[in-house]
Amino acid sequence: MPNPRFISRVQTKNLRAEIWINRVPAVMLLPGEADGPVGVPLNEFIVSGENRIGVVLHAGPLASRSAEPWPESDQAAAYSGPASLTLRLAQYADDQPVHRDGPPAILTIEWEGTAEPVPLRIERDFAAASDFGRWAWQDAEPFPSLDDAVRGPALEYLGRMHALLAAGQFGRFVEESALKVEEYARAYGIAAAPVRGSMLRALNSQTPQLRLRPLDPQAIDLRLVAGGRMIECLRTDRHHALEFAGEGDGPTFFLPTMIGVTAAGWAMLR
């Protein structure tokens, strides 16, 4: 039976807002992307006991420096004017629509101010009694920093996953993502096999008319998340490292990628 869903219902105006849960980024919302309420599911990041949700207002263009001021960025000049955010966290039934009035809020965050290239973090703590069990990322090896000894092996593993996609070995790629798929299925109370099937079908159907973006290390932006236990793999343009793209501003198909080191070695964790 599907699990109830922890969902952050977010609405913004003229705001760059990055939503975090337990020190893991869940979504980046640019101005215009959340003028109407956006539901962000969080089950796969919820732990039993104390949890922390937060938002980085005015998050910077480069993810690995998202909390640092960015007045020198080319994007800073156009980022101005009144801005606002409303975030409402609640636990919804599986079939309960998010765009309507939902269950009682666990917590809310509201902010009004001015858009400026100086990030501001707002956080709230809440307790959750979940039956999800312990996630692999909670026990992954913690890295104090992204020095060359960490960045090198991380890029090597990311390159191996990229090579599978480049070679059209989508079945192998899904197999390598087994831990990520199993934990996603467990988070939402569904069977893992259909999730694997959906992932494989999406790869086969969405990518034929697209091109896998090359994996240039200089264009890859890695950042430590989850207290250093996962590495999020993005690009310097804030797109995902594993992304298929069309011509110009055409369609894209991406695979969010957070990796880490478990007892069995490097793995896709989220």
Wavefront OBJ file of the C-alpha trace (Angstrom):
o trace
v 0.000 0.000 0.000
v 1.438 3.425 -0.938
v 2.807 5.474 1.948
v 1.497 8.894 2.968
v 3.643 11.597 1.397
v 5.614 14.327 3.141
v 5.208 17.221 0.703
v 6.513 20.756 0.829
v 3.983 23.018 -0.921
v 5.924 26.037 -2.138
v 4.839 29.265 -3.800
v 7.226 32.092 -4.679
v 7.205 35.434 -6.439
v 10.300 36.797 -8.185
v 12.581 34.576 -6.100
v 15.437 32.131 -6.463
v 14.706 29.530 -3.761
v 16.435 26.231 -3.053
v 14.570 23.830 -0.754
v 16.665 21.599 1.523
v 15.700 18.685 3.759
v 18.158 17.203 6.255
v 21.024 19.041 4.511
v 20.061 17.577 1.123
v 18.843 19.875 -1.696
v 15.393 18.772 -2.891
v 14.643 21.351 -5.599
v 15.854 24.652 -7.029
v 13.062 27.042 -8.026
v 13.837 29.984 -10.296
v 11.699 33.119 -10.651
v 8.463 32.226 -12.415
v 8.661 28.485 -11.697
v 6.515 28.591 -8.552
v 4.109 31.470 -9.187
v 1.456 28.817 -8.520
v 1.868 26.249 -5.715
v 4.475 23.570 -6.424
v 4.479 20.275 -4.510
v 7.910 18.897 -3.602
v 7.789 15.264 -2.342
v 10.311 14.575 0.411
v 9.781 10.990 1.609
v 13.167 9.716 0.405
v 14.930 12.313 2.593
v 12.830 11.942 5.766
v 14.434 10.200 8.738
v 12.792 8.856 11.866
v 12.974 11.421 14.666
v 14.289 14.953 14.249
v 14.318 16.432 10.761
v 15.232 19.857 9.422
v 13.725 21.617 6.420
v 15.134 24.833 5.078
v 15.187 27.214 2.164
v 18.090 29.217 0.778
v 16.584 32.450 -0.512
v 18.455 34.103 -3.416
v 20.499 30.919 -3.979
v 23.533 31.567 -6.182
v 23.891 30.427 -9.814
v 26.762 28.053 -9.000
v 25.361 25.279 -6.820
v 28.589 24.597 -4.924
v 28.579 28.260 -3.846
v 24.831 28.691 -3.576
v 25.024 30.202 -0.089
v 27.681 32.791 -1.035
v 26.909 36.333 -2.276
v 26.955 36.604 -6.082
v 26.779 40.337 -6.982
v 29.413 39.894 -9.723
v 27.371 37.278 -11.605
v 25.894 38.184 -14.994
v 22.483 37.215 -13.578
v 22.641 39.637 -10.646
v 21.623 42.795 -12.530
v 18.227 41.369 -13.501
v 17.515 39.998 -10.029
v 15.711 42.762 -8.152
v 12.309 43.917 -6.945
v 9.758 42.664 -4.391
v 9.917 38.945 -3.676
v 8.110 36.468 -1.439
v 7.882 32.828 -0.401
v 5.312 30.634 1.305
v 6.307 27.077 2.233
v 3.886 24.678 3.851
v 5.000 21.222 4.945
v 2.323 18.583 5.531
v 1.781 14.844 5.311
v -0.682 13.979 2.546
v -2.554 10.776 1.829
v -1.331 9.060 -1.333
v -4.357 10.170 -3.349
v -4.761 13.613 -1.779
v -4.259 16.516 -4.240
v -1.606 19.012 -3.255
v -2.987 22.023 -5.131
v -6.026 22.207 -2.826
v -6.277 22.870 0.888
v -4.529 19.910 2.445
v -4.107 18.363 5.882
v -2.946 20.399 8.887
v 0.505 21.863 8.336
v 3.458 20.407 10.187
v 5.142 23.792 9.787
v 5.127 26.855 7.571
v 7.795 29.311 6.439
v 6.763 32.719 5.124
v 9.039 35.478 3.878
v 8.649 38.813 2.102
v 11.430 41.104 1.022
v 13.540 42.157 -1.928
v 15.356 40.023 -4.462
v 19.086 40.586 -4.089
v 22.189 38.473 -4.783
v 22.873 37.833 -1.101
v 21.642 34.370 0.007
v 19.666 33.938 3.217
v 18.992 30.575 4.851
v 15.824 29.926 6.866
v 15.395 26.576 8.662
v 12.807 24.852 10.817
v 12.993 21.582 12.767
v 10.207 19.025 13.008
v 9.722 15.496 14.299
v 8.629 12.631 12.059
v 7.699 9.094 13.025
v 8.437 7.221 9.804
v 8.617 3.532 8.995
v 10.999 4.059 6.097
v 13.948 2.531 7.880
v 17.499 3.796 7.704
v 18.744 5.127 4.364
v 22.049 4.073 2.848
v 23.143 7.711 2.627
v 22.894 8.043 6.402
v 25.693 5.481 6.780
v 27.766 6.444 3.724
v 31.359 7.561 4.266
v 31.455 11.238 5.315
v 33.839 13.519 3.437
v 35.072 16.653 5.244
v 35.837 18.396 1.950
v 35.892 17.898 -1.801
v 39.650 17.748 -2.206
v 41.376 16.043 -5.144
v 41.425 12.703 -3.291
v 37.616 12.751 -3.242
v 36.830 14.649 -6.429
v 38.958 12.346 -8.612
v 37.234 9.057 -7.676
v 33.830 10.771 -7.717
v 34.362 11.986 -11.279
v 35.669 8.549 -12.263
v 32.485 6.877 -10.975
v 30.301 9.540 -12.575
v 32.198 8.972 -15.817
v 31.443 5.261 -15.656
v 27.724 5.960 -15.316
v 27.916 8.493 -18.147
v 29.662 5.912 -20.354
v 26.805 3.442 -19.847
v 24.342 6.049 -21.051
v 26.565 7.038 -23.964
v 26.763 3.398 -25.066
v 23.003 2.953 -24.775
v 23.460 0.357 -22.023
v 20.355 1.529 -20.224
v 19.691 -1.829 -18.579
v 23.147 -1.759 -16.989
v 22.591 1.824 -15.883
v 19.328 0.865 -14.157
v 21.099 -2.080 -12.500
v 23.787 0.291 -11.189
v 20.974 2.440 -9.784
v 19.465 -0.477 -7.841
v 20.049 1.004 -4.386
v 18.561 4.359 -5.386
v 15.536 2.648 -6.972
v 14.939 0.320 -4.011
v 15.034 3.160 -1.500
v 12.769 5.349 -3.620
v 10.259 2.498 -3.820
v 10.491 1.912 -0.062
v 9.961 5.621 0.626
v 6.671 5.687 -1.262
v 5.446 2.188 -0.385
v 5.552 0.799 -3.910
v 7.255 -2.187 -5.534
v 10.769 -1.670 -6.894
v 10.263 -3.661 -10.105
v 7.753 -1.211 -11.651
v 10.047 1.694 -10.743
v 12.939 -0.013 -12.535
v 10.674 -0.693 -15.507
v 9.503 2.915 -15.671
v 13.075 4.177 -15.516
v 14.160 1.889 -18.349
v 11.144 2.776 -20.492
v 11.794 6.483 -19.984
v 15.418 6.110 -21.059
v 14.433 4.173 -24.168
v 11.593 6.490 -25.163
v 12.894 9.934 -24.207
v 16.498 9.861 -25.390
v 16.513 8.787 -29.100
v 16.001 12.355 -30.384
v 18.327 13.911 -27.802
v 22.079 14.102 -27.323
v 23.873 13.109 -24.125
v 25.841 16.148 -22.999
v 29.582 15.448 -22.767
v 31.157 15.022 -19.356
v 33.788 17.764 -19.337
v 35.282 17.832 -15.810
v 35.698 21.608 -16.074
v 31.944 21.975 -16.594
v 30.962 19.676 -13.712
v 30.057 21.237 -10.379
v 30.187 18.799 -7.459
v 29.015 19.680 -3.974
v 28.885 17.843 -0.679
v 25.402 17.379 0.774
v 23.857 15.341 3.614
v 26.640 16.364 5.957
v 29.285 15.257 3.456
v 27.835 11.764 2.986
v 26.620 12.383 -0.571
v 28.003 14.291 -3.548
v 25.493 16.015 -5.790
v 26.591 15.989 -9.424
v 25.565 19.097 -11.334
v 27.034 21.332 -14.037
v 28.281 24.883 -13.753
v 25.045 25.994 -15.479
v 23.085 24.234 -12.683
v 21.815 21.515 -15.026
v 22.244 17.885 -13.990
v 25.509 16.151 -14.859
v 23.681 13.282 -16.584
v 21.487 15.113 -19.077
v 20.252 14.518 -22.605
v 19.487 17.721 -24.505
v 17.905 18.768 -27.778
v 18.900 21.636 -30.035
v 18.942 25.137 -28.565
v 16.273 25.559 -25.912
v 14.612 22.290 -26.902
v 13.545 19.462 -24.593
v 15.870 17.806 -22.082
v 15.855 14.534 -20.167
v 17.969 14.342 -17.021
v 18.821 11.894 -14.271
v 19.340 13.527 -10.855
v 22.521 12.085 -9.390
v 23.812 12.027 -5.829
v 26.586 9.542 -5.212
v 28.513 8.302 -2.212
v 30.679 5.540 -0.804
v 28.948 2.658 0.967
v 30.507 -0.483 2.412
v 30.283 -1.955 -1.108
v 31.964 1.054 -2.763
v 30.713 3.962 -4.849
v 26.977 3.930 -5.491
v 24.079 6.000 -6.768
v 22.303 7.016 -3.573
v 19.745 9.573 -4.804
l 1 2 3 4 5 6 7 8 9 10 11 12 13 14 15 16 17 18 19 20 21 22 23 24 25 26 27 28 29 30 31 32 33 34 35 36 37 38 39 40 41 42 43 44 45 46 47 48 49 50 51 52 53 54 55 56 57 58 59 60 61 62 63 64 65 66 67 68 69 70 71 72 73 74 75 76 77 78 79 80 81 82 83 84 85 86 87 88 89 90 91 92 93 94 95 96 97 98 99 100 101 102 103 104 105 106 107 108 109 110 111 112 113 114 115 116 117 118 119 120 121 122 123 124 125 126 127 128 129 130 131 132 133 134 135 136 137 138 139 140 141 142 143 144 145 146 147 148 149 150 151 152 153 154 155 156 157 158 159 160 161 162 163 164 165 166 167 168 169 170 171 172 173 174 175 176 177 178 179 180 181 182 183 184 185 186 187 188 189 190 191 192 193 194 195 196 197 198 199 200 201 202 203 204 205 206 207 208 209 210 211 212 213 214 215 216 217 218 219 220 221 222 223 224 225 226 227 228 229 230 231 232 233 234 235 236 237 238 239 240 241 242 243 244 245 246 247 248 249 250 251 252 253 254 255 256 257 258 259 260 261 262 263 264 265 266 267 268 269 270
